[in-house]
């Protein structure tokens, strides 16, 4: 939770820590990194494979001690983390891409449903969700069944 993360950051500051290192596990590091970045605390996000952890160290506490030791001795190399603006732009671009992909999946589902009902709209409309395609679908919903009438429908 955000309050807990803020307490963590305050604790790190009160202990006089100037550097923090953490594993880059999934996206769990992101909220912590974002808060530490605002406090100008040098933060390293490190790929766990690059730390060559000793086999048998399987607890979070031992892992944290191991990472702290490596950091103290300058043996960690942080992963590349783009600037905040770049990260936000990447997030927006990824989200837009997911919306475009979802729209395409829905169009394909709609076309499949129409074809399952013996309506081959794609043979008369290049884009079933384009202006003409939507007009034909709306006409069919309104009860128009004649293919020649449907092919002349425009909005």
N, C-alpha and C positions, 0 to 999 in steps of 0.2 A: 504494500500500500504506500501511497505517496508520503503520508506522515512518517511512516517507518523509514523510508528512504531519506527523508529530510533529517531525521534523527541520526541516521548513519553518517550522513555528510557532516553534520555538526560534531559528532563523535570523532570523526577523522580529523576535523579541523582542531578540536580541542587537544587531541593527542599530538598535534604539530606535524602531521604527516604531509610531506610535500609530493609524494608519489604514491600511486595506487596501481596495482596490477590485478587483473582478473581474467578468468578463462572466457573465451568467446563461445559460450554455450548457447545454442539457438539464438533467441533474441532477448534473453534474460538480462544481458549486459546493457542494453540500450537505455533504459530509464536511469540506471545508476550512472552511466557515462554522461548522459545529458545533464544531470545535476552536478556532477563533479566538474564538468567542462565549464559550467557557469561560475564555479568557485576558483578557477585557474589552478586546479590541482592537476599535476601531470598524471595522466591516466593511460595505462597500457592495457589494451585488450589483446590477449595472447592466445594463439591457437594451441590447444592442449597437446597436440601432437608435437609441437615445437619445444615443449618443455621437457620432453623425455623423462617423464615421471618414473620414479623407481617402482617396480612391481611390488605389490603388497601394500602400498599406501592407498587405502581405499576409503578413508573417512574425509569428510569435508574439512575438518580441523587440520588433519595432517596435510591435506592438499594445500590449504591456505598457508601453513607454515612453510611448506616446500616452495610455493610461489614467492612468499616473502623473502626467503633466503636467496632464491635466484635473482629477485629484484635488487636486493642489497648488494649483491656481487656483480650487478650489471650484466647478467647472463640472459636477460629476456629481450626479445625484439617484438615490439608491438605490431599488431596488424594495422594496415592502412585504414584509417577512419576519415572519410571525407568531411569537409566543413559542414556545419549545421545546415546552411542554406542548400548545399548540394544534397545532403541526406533528405531534407524535406522535399526538394524537387524530385529526387528519385522515388520517394514514396508516392508523390502525386502521379508521376508517370506510370508507376506500377499499378496504381489504383485505376487510372484511366484505361490502361491496357486490359485489366481484368473486366472493366465494364464493357469494353469493345468486344472482348471474347465472349462474355455472357450474352450480349445482344446477338452475336452470331449463333451461339448455341440455341437461343430461343427461336430465332428465325428458322434454323434447321428443324427444331421440334415442330414448329408450326407447319412447315412444309411437309414434314412426315405425316402429321395428323391429316392435312388436306389430301395428301396422296392416298392415305389409308381410307379416305372417304371417296376415292376415285375422282378427285379434283386435282388436275395437273396444272396448277396455276403458273408454275415456272416455265411452262411451254409458251405462255402468252405474255408473261411479265418477267423482265430480266431481274427485277428485285421485288419479291413478293411483299416487302414492307415499304416499297417506294410509294409514290403518290397513286399511281395506277393500280398497283397491287392491293393497296389498302382500300381503294374505292371499289374494286371488284369484290373483295372480302365483305365489305359493308353492304354491297348490293346483294350478295348471297345471303347474308344474315337477314336482310330485309325481305327475302323470299324470291329474288330473281333467280331463275334456273336456266334460262335460255343462254347457251354459250355465246351466240352471236351478239346478244344484247349485253352480256357481261364483257365481251371483248371491246365494246364501244364505250363502256363506262369510263368517264374521266372526271376528275374533280378539280 
